[in-house]
Structure formats: structure tokens, C-alpha cells
Amino acid sequence: MKNIFARVTKIAAFALPALLLAGCELGPKEQEQVGPRGTGLVLVSDPDTKAIVGEVPPPPYELTAEMIGGQKSSEAYQNVKVLGDVSVDEFNYLMLAMTTWIAPDGSDVKDAGCTYCHNPENMASDEKYTKVVARKMLQMTQKINATWVPHFNQQANAGVTCWTCHRGNPVPVNNWSTAVPDPKSITGNKRGGNTPAKTVAYASLAYDPFTDYLAGKESIRVGGKAFPTKASTASIQSTEKTYGLMMHFSQGLGVNCAYCHNSNNFAKWEDSRPQRVTAWYGIRMVRDINNNYITALGDVWPANGKGDYGNRRGPHGDPLKVNCATCHQGVNKPLGGYKMLKDYPALKGGYTPAPAPAPVVAAVPAPAETAAVAAIAKPAA
């Protein structure tokens, strides 16, 4: 018996390192070559762990051309500050869809359906903060669809609706807030890293790359040579934070690095895939959402423990914000590329002006990148 135990222990001692070196994922992988041979442009995916694209709810009913015309909602209802130029029929159509997207009847949500945002005795009142938030989010959705088209690769009707993020939940499942800092004492202070976290795909990197890059305006400029030069002055801390953000991109979209980068030279724009330009716009779009819409609501967000629908703020008091996973949820195209916007023309924008302040869609990249971005983004002749 003792010999058998010793033999099993010996086998385990050899097998465990082999499993660790296998990358923690067993089974076959799928590979797709997306660039010239020898450039490392290969996408790797696990068929057993591919993200499942959820079912897209159908429109509440058919929206006909006759329904889009007619009396405006602002003429029929009181206190319509957004969507006032939309017809009454289209307005009601969208409101019905929104209850399914955010607080569907029959769910565990308090005051599900229309009463999640409205006082049923006075639908025009703004007494519920959720209605004020919904109004701002409608403006945000219109702004995304009207302004951030470069992030959608110019695809018609490939924008977003409330469902893209919410998926039937009052608060999108994938959200973030500024992370709790490490203890101020030397003991136990990990300097914001060395703690495998979901935010960075469980890598031991800086676990809050979002505050500076997706809410702040800090530039991502880590891409130096193998040895330090005058042109490469990025610190180790910013390097780790950048890689943490890249790990989030990879996990949030269900792709590996070669989806955007040429592994022969990660920093070189000329040899990158067009998806890198799409991501460049996406970073700035997320900043616009977080700063000009979510954070801009300020005290509209209730303090934690004081709202009727659960916490809407993080431990530091900042509101729950969005990142790439909020929309993508593990696939490179939200909803698997389903063009849901075509059924909801009121969300395309154009009915109301975008709120100020609104940054320019995308100031051109740093001078060294400008020509490369133009070359990549330029469609084939």
C-alpha cells in the first residue's frame, strides 16, 4: 500500500508541472490565419469555451412607415425632453422595447416594467432618478450611433441599443469602478498589482487599468525597443498597466493579441490589422461614454445603500462605468454582429443635438502614427 501511494505521488509530481505548462486549458484549439504567412497573424480560439451570443429579443411589434409619421410625442405627452420629434407611435414602440431590455415584467427587478422609471400616477414626473438616467442614456445611445461610426467599421445599422449592454438587467453585468487602493503600510501593499483579478483576465498585472485609460485621458504609449532608448521612456508601472488593459481587451472580445497586432512588431501601425484602428476609436468612445454621460450625471446617482434598486456606485463613490466587455461580452462583435439598430430608427440620433461638452470624434493619433492609421483605415481600391 505504501509503495502504491509513493508511486501515485511520484506520477502526480511529474504530471502537475506538465499541466501548468500546458497553459491551464486542455483540449484542441482552433486556429485561423488572418495575415501573410510568417507574420504571426493567427487567431486562436477554444471551441469549448467560445462565448455564447444571447438571443436578441424581437421588436414588440412591426413599426410601419405610417407609424413613424404623425403627431409628435412632445405634442401628445408632457415633459418629453428626449425623443420629442419622434411620433407618438414610434415613441410608445421604443418605450415598450426598453422595458424588455432593462426591467422586463416577471423579473426580480423592483417595480419592473414601466414603473421602473415612471410613477404610474404621473408618467411625466421626474421623481424617480432612473427616469433621469434613462433620458441621459438615450442621448448617449444616439450620440454613439451618430458619431462613433468609425468604431463600427462603417457598417450600416451596426450601432447599439439599450439591449447591447443591459441584456435584460437594470445595470449591465460587466461594469467597473475605481479599485480599492492597497493598504498604506508597507506590509500587504501590492501597489495595485500582484493580485490575479478578473479585470485583467486573472493576470498578476495592475488590476485597475480603466481609471486612467477608459475614464482618464492618459495615453497608451508603451511600445518601445528591447532596450531603453530616448524614444522609449515608459515606466515599468505604465507598461504593466497597459498590458493589463490589453488583457482586458483580449478577454472582453474573446480574441488573442493578433486580432489587432502583428506579433512581429506590436508597436508598428503599418503592419497591424485594421481592427487596431477600430480599437483606437473604441477607447475614445468609451471615454466619451464614461465622462460625458455616466459620470456627468453626478449626484443623480444615489449614494450606496440609499437607492431603491441596489448600489450604483463603487467603493470610492464613483458611478459604475463601462468598458469593452460591457458591450462585447466575450465576442469580437456585440451580439455576434446582429444589426439590431435597424428596427429602432429613433436611436440612430439626429432628433436632438448631442449634449455639451462633446469632444471631437477622434483627434488624429500621435504624429508618428498618423500616416500609419490613414494607411490602415483607407479602404481598398
C-alpha positions in Angstrom: 0.0 0.0 0.0 2.8 2.3 0.9 4.6 1.6 -2.4 1.3 2.3 -4.4 0.9 5.7 -2.6 4.5 6.6 -3.3 4.1 5.7 -7.0 0.9 7.8 -7.3 2.6 10.7 -5.6 5.6 10.5 -8.0 3.3 10.5 -11.0 1.4 13.5 -9.7 4.7 15.3 -9.1 5.6 14.9 -12.8 2.1 15.5 -14.1 1.3 18.7 -12.3 4.2 20.8 -13.9 3.1 19.4 -17.3 -0.4 20.6 -16.7 0.8 24.0 -15.7 3.0 24.3 -18.7 0.0 23.4 -20.9 -1.5 26.8 -20.3 -4.3 25.6 -18.0 -6.6 24.7 -20.9 -6.8 21.2 -22.2 -8.3 20.1 -25.5 -7.8 21.1 -29.1 -7.7 24.7 -30.2 -8.9 26.3 -33.5 -6.6 28.5 -35.5 -7.4 31.0 -38.2 -4.7 32.7 -40.3 -5.6 36.3 -40.8 -2.5 37.7 -42.4 0.5 36.7 -44.5 2.4 33.6 -43.5 5.3 34.1 -41.1 3.8 37.2 -39.6 2.3 35.6 -36.5 -1.2 36.9 -37.5 -3.1 33.8 -36.3 -6.3 33.9 -34.2 -6.5 31.1 -31.6 -9.8 30.1 -30.0 -11.1 27.2 -27.9 -14.2 25.7 -29.4 -15.3 24.5 -25.9 -15.1 28.0 -24.3 -16.4 30.2 -27.1 -18.8 32.9 -25.8 -22.4 32.2 -26.4 -24.3 35.0 -28.1 -27.5 35.6 -26.3 -30.8 35.6 -28.1 -31.8 39.0 -29.4 -35.4 39.9 -28.4 -37.7 40.7 -31.4 -39.3 44.1 -31.7 -42.5 44.5 -29.7 -44.5 44.7 -33.0 -44.0 45.9 -36.6 -43.1 49.5 -37.0 -44.6 50.7 -40.2 -43.8 53.8 -42.3 -47.2 55.2 -41.4 -46.5 54.9 -37.7 -43.2 56.8 -38.0 -45.1 59.8 -39.2 -47.9 61.6 -37.5 -48.2 63.5 -34.2 -45.0 64.1 -32.3 -44.6 62.7 -28.8 -43.8 66.1 -27.4 -47.2 67.3 -28.6 -49.1 64.4 -27.0 -47.1 63.9 -23.8 -45.7 66.3 -21.1 -42.0 66.7 -20.2 -40.6 64.8 -23.2 -37.0 66.2 -23.2 -35.6 63.5 -25.5 -37.3 61.9 -28.5 -39.6 64.8 -28.7 -39.5 64.8 -32.5 -40.4 61.1 -32.7 -44.0 60.2 -33.5 -46.3 59.0 -30.7 -46.5 55.5 -32.2 -42.7 55.2 -32.5 -42.2 56.7 -29.0 -44.5 54.1 -27.5 -42.9 51.3 -29.6 -39.4 52.2 -28.2 -40.7 52.6 -24.6 -42.2 49.1 -24.7 -39.0 47.7 -26.1 -36.9 49.4 -23.3 -38.9 47.6 -20.6 -37.8 44.3 -22.1 -34.2 45.4 -22.5 -33.8 46.9 -19.0 -36.5 45.8 -16.5 -38.8 43.2 -18.0 -42.1 42.2 -16.4 -41.8 39.0 -14.5 -38.2 39.6 -13.5 -36.9 40.0 -9.9 -36.4 43.8 -10.5 -38.2 46.0 -8.1 -41.0 47.9 -10.0 -40.4 46.0 -13.2 -41.8 47.3 -16.5 -42.8 50.9 -17.0 -42.8 51.7 -13.3 -39.1 51.1 -13.1 -38.7 54.6 -14.4 -42.2 56.1 -14.1 -44.7 57.0 -11.4 -47.8 55.3 -12.8 -50.0 58.1 -11.4 -47.9 60.8 -13.1 -45.9 59.4 -16.0 -44.5 62.9 -16.7 -42.8 63.4 -13.3 -39.1 63.1 -12.8 -39.2 61.9 -9.2 -37.5 58.6 -9.9 -33.8 59.0 -10.6 -34.0 56.1 -13.0 -36.0 58.2 -15.4 -33.4 60.9 -15.4 -30.7 58.3 -16.0 -32.7 56.7 -18.8 -33.1 60.1 -20.5 -29.3 60.6 -20.4 -28.6 57.1 -21.7 -30.9 57.7 -24.6 -28.9 60.8 -25.5 -25.7 58.7 -25.1 -27.1 55.9 -27.4 -28.0 58.4 -30.1 -24.5 60.0 -29.8 -22.8 56.6 -30.2 -24.8 55.7 -33.2 -24.5 59.1 -34.9 -20.9 60.0 -34.0 -18.8 56.9 -33.3 -19.4 55.1 -36.6 -15.6 54.6 -37.2 -15.7 52.1 -34.3 -18.3 50.1 -36.2 -16.2 49.8 -39.3 -18.7 51.9 -41.2 -21.2 49.1 -41.2 -24.8 50.3 -41.7 -27.2 49.7 -38.7 -24.4 48.1 -36.7 -24.8 50.5 -33.8 -26.1 49.9 -30.3 -29.4 49.8 -28.5 -30.0 49.5 -24.7 -30.0 45.7 -25.1 -26.4 45.7 -26.3 -25.2 46.5 -22.8 -28.2 45.7 -20.5 -29.4 42.3 -21.7 -32.4 42.4 -19.5 -30.6 43.8 -16.4 -31.1 47.3 -14.8 -27.3 47.5 -14.6 -25.1 45.9 -17.2 -23.4 42.9 -15.8 -20.0 44.0 -17.0 -19.1 47.2 -15.2 -16.3 48.8 -13.2 -15.4 51.5 -10.7 -12.2 52.8 -9.3 -10.5 49.9 -7.4 -9.9 50.0 -3.7 -6.3 51.0 -3.0 -3.8 48.8 -1.3 -3.0 49.4 2.4 -0.8 52.5 3.1 1.5 50.4 5.2 4.4 48.6 3.6 3.1 45.3 4.8 0.5 44.0 2.4 0.8 46.8 -0.1 0.8 45.3 -3.6 0.9 48.6 -5.4 -2.2 47.9 -7.3 -1.0 44.6 -8.8 0.2 41.1 -8.0 -3.3 40.1 -7.3 -4.8 37.9 -10.1 -8.1 39.7 -10.9 -10.9 39.2 -13.4 -10.5 42.8 -14.7 -7.2 41.7 -16.3 -8.1 38.1 -17.2 -6.6 36.9 -13.9 -3.1 38.0 -14.8 -0.9 39.4 -12.0 -0.9 42.9 -13.5 -2.2 46.2 -12.4 -5.8 45.3 -11.8 -7.3 48.8 -12.4 -6.2 49.9 -15.9 -9.6 51.5 -16.5 -9.4 54.6 -14.3 -6.5 56.2 -16.3 -7.2 54.8 -19.7 -11.0 54.5 -20.0 -12.1 57.4 -17.8 -8.9 59.5 -17.7 -7.0 60.7 -20.8 -3.7 59.0 -20.2 -2.2 58.0 -23.5 -1.1 54.4 -24.2 2.4 54.8 -25.3 4.1 51.6 -24.3 5.8 50.1 -27.4 9.5 50.7 -27.1 12.5 48.8 -28.3 14.0 45.8 -26.5 16.4 48.1 -24.7 15.7 51.6 -23.3 16.2 54.5 -25.6 15.5 58.2 -25.6 12.3 57.4 -27.6 11.2 54.8 -25.1 10.8 56.2 -21.6 7.7 54.4 -20.4 7.9 53.2 -16.8 7.5 49.6 -15.7 4.3 50.7 -13.9 2.7 52.1 -17.0 3.9 49.1 -19.0 2.1 46.7 -16.6 -1.0 48.8 -16.6 -1.0 48.9 -20.4 -0.7 45.1 -20.6 -3.5 44.8 -18.0 -5.7 46.8 -20.4 -4.7 44.6 -23.3 -5.6 41.5 -21.3 -9.0 43.0 -20.7 -9.4 43.6 -24.4 -8.5 40.0 -25.1 -10.9 38.6 -22.6 -13.7 41.1 -23.3 -13.7 40.3 -27.0 -12.7 36.7 -26.9 -9.6 37.2 -29.1 -5.8 37.0 -28.8 -3.3 39.8 -29.4 -3.0 39.1 -33.1 -6.6 40.2 -33.6 -5.2 43.7 -33.8 -1.4 43.4 -33.7 1.3 41.8 -35.8 3.3 39.8 -33.3 6.4 40.6 -35.4 6.2 44.2 -34.2 3.4 45.0 -31.8 4.0 48.8 -31.9 4.2 49.2 -35.7 0.9 50.6 -37.1 1.7 49.9 -40.7 1.8 46.2 -40.2 -1.2 46.0 -37.8 -4.6 44.8 -38.8 -7.4 47.3 -39.5 -9.0 46.2 -36.2 -6.4 48.2 -34.4 -7.8 51.4 -35.8 -11.3 50.3 -34.7 -10.0 49.7 -31.2 -8.3 53.2 -31.2 -11.7 54.8 -31.8 -13.3 52.4 -29.3 -11.1 53.6 -26.5 -12.1 57.2 -27.1 -15.7 56.2 -27.5 -15.7 54.6 -24.0 -14.0 57.6 -22.5 -16.8 59.8 -24.0 -19.5 57.5 -22.5 -17.9 57.4 -19.1 -17.1 61.1 -18.8 -19.8 62.9 -20.7 -22.8 60.7 -19.8 -22.3 58.4 -16.8 -20.0 60.5 -14.6 -21.7 63.7 -15.8 -24.9 62.6 -14.0 -23.1 63.4 -10.7 -25.5 63.4 -7.7 -28.3 61.9 -9.7 -26.7 58.5 -8.8 -27.9 57.7 -5.3 -25.3 57.1 -2.6 -24.7 53.4 -2.0 -27.3 51.9 0.3 -29.8 54.7 -0.3 -31.2 53.8 -3.7 -34.3 51.6 -4.2 -32.6 49.4 -6.8 -29.2 48.5 -5.2 -25.8 50.1 -5.4 -25.0 52.3 -8.5 -21.6 53.4 -7.2 -18.3 51.8 -6.4 -16.5 51.8 -3.0 -15.0 55.2 -3.7 -18.3 56.8 -4.6 -17.8 57.0 -8.4 -20.6 55.5 -10.6 -20.4 52.1 -12.2 -18.9 52.7 -15.7 -18.4 50.8 -18.9 -15.5 49.0 -20.5 -15.2 46.9 -23.6 -16.8 43.8 -22.1 -19.9 45.8 -21.3 -21.0 45.6 -25.0 -18.9 42.8 -26.4 -19.4 40.3 -23.6 -16.7 37.9 -24.9 -17.3 38.2 -28.7 -15.5 40.5 -31.1 -18.8 41.8 -32.5 -21.5 42.6 -29.9 -24.5 40.2 -30.3 -22.5 38.3 -32.8 -22.8 41.2 -35.3 -26.6 41.2 -35.3 -27.7 44.6 -36.7 -30.4 45.4 -34.1 -30.4 49.1 -34.7 -32.3 48.8 -38.0 -35.5 48.1 -36.0 -35.2 51.2 -33.8 -34.6 54.3 -36.0 -35.2 56.7 -33.1 -31.9 55.5 -31.6 -29.9 56.5 -34.6 -29.6 60.0 -33.5 -30.5 63.2 -35.2 -33.6 64.0 -33.2 -31.8 66.0 -30.6 -28.4 67.7 -30.5 -25.6 65.9 -28.6 -25.1 67.3 -25.1 -22.1 69.5 -24.4 -19.3 69.2 -23.8 -18.7 66.7 -26.5 -15.2 66.1 -27.8 -14.3 65.8 -31.4 -14.9 62.2 -32.6 -11.3 61.5 -32.7 -8.4 63.8 -32.8 -5.8 62.2 -35.0 -3.3 59.8 -33.4 0.1 61.0 -32.3 2.1 62.3 -35.3 4.2 59.2 -35.6 1.1 57.2 -36.1 -1.0 59.4 -38.3 0.2 58.1 -41.7 0.0 54.5 -40.5 -3.6 54.9 -39.3 -4.6 56.5 -42.6 -2.9 53.7 -44.5 -4.7 51.1 -42.5 -8.1 52.8 -42.4 -8.1 53.6 -46.1 -10.4 51.2 -47.9 -9.0 49.0 -50.7 -9.3 50.5 -54.2 
